[in-house]
Structures are given as structure tokens and as C-alpha cells.
Amino acid sequence: MSSCDFEHLTETTVGVKQIFEGRIINVHVDDVKLSDGSFSKREVVNHPGGVGILAKTPEGELLFVMQFRYPMKKLILEIPAGKLEKGEDPSVCAVRELKEETGAECCQPVFLGSFYSSPGFSDEMIYLYYASVTEMSEATPDEGEFIECLRYKVDDVLDMIDTGELIDNKTVTAILLARQKGFI
């Protein structure tokens, strides 16, 4: 089965109205022609993409960060992660974010996979990595970023997925991919 088999589902952009240009995202509303010839609108969020990195310490613990996520108005437990800078290699970003958020240094990270975070309205691609921690030092979060680094045993993390305590998509996906590939 190839994507050519589904060409009849394609939508064509006939107009774009820029709504917002921000520091991280841009938002536009597009007029589109649907496959049946009718017209509709699509609201789109453009995002430069991001990374997440699941890091395992020499003691076998996984590193996480706890931070307040304003859109949900709650604390969320996540793997270290961050936004890609323009033209930045995702693996370089992953190593940088791990060091900034946890103080951990690592060997070359291993690519686990990538996914669109929410393809119904955003083009954000998330790249996931796994790494072994080689050294720990002081975290140096970005200005305005308030986080706590936490460590968990693998079995405890898997239990948190089962109970719904871990609810961040990139975090759950990275853990399951790392487990499937035999890293944890």
C-alpha cells in the first residue's frame, strides 16, 4: 500500500490568513478545497519541532523533570525536552536539553523515533532519543524555566504509565520505544 493509493483524500490550499506570529509558534487559518470539490477552513499551528531524551543513570534510574505546564495549569512529570532552534540537529538539541535541565552528560544519544505531536492542527515533529548518563553536574535551566530533576526506577515508571500518572505523550512514547528496543 502506497500513499499514492490515497491521493483522492488530498486537500488543496487556496488561501492563507496569518493570525499570529510568536516567539515559538505561528498560527494561520487556511481556506482549502476538499477532495469532493467543496471548501473548508483549517486552523494550523506551525512549530519548529522539539526533542525529548530518556536518560538512564549508571545506577539504572531514569531521569525526569517536574515542571508546571501553564496550558494545563498543573505540574507534569516529563523526560527532559526542548524546542529545536532553526537548523539545529535534533540529537544536538537533545544533549543540550539533557544537560540544561538535569545537569547530566551522556554518550552519543540513540534515536528512538519521531512523531507529530497533534497532526489535526499542528506541524510540530518531536524527535525522541535514549542516552546513558556518563556524568552528573548542576542543572542550568533557561531563564524563566523552573524545574526539578527526579530519578525513578524503570519498574516504577512502567507502573506510572499503567496507572495514568504519566500523561505526557513524548514521555510515555519514549519509555515504550526504549523498552521495545531493549534499552530499559
Secondary structure, DSSP 8 states (H G I E B T S, - for coil): --GGGGGGG--EEEEEEEEEE-SS-EEEEEEEE-TTS-EEEEEEEE---EEEEEEE-TTSEEEEEEEEEGGGTEEEEE-SEEE--TT--HHHHHHHHHHHHH-EEESS-EEEEEEES-TTTB--EEEEEEEEEEEE------TT--EEEEEEEHHHHHHHHHHT----HHHHHHHHHHHHTT--
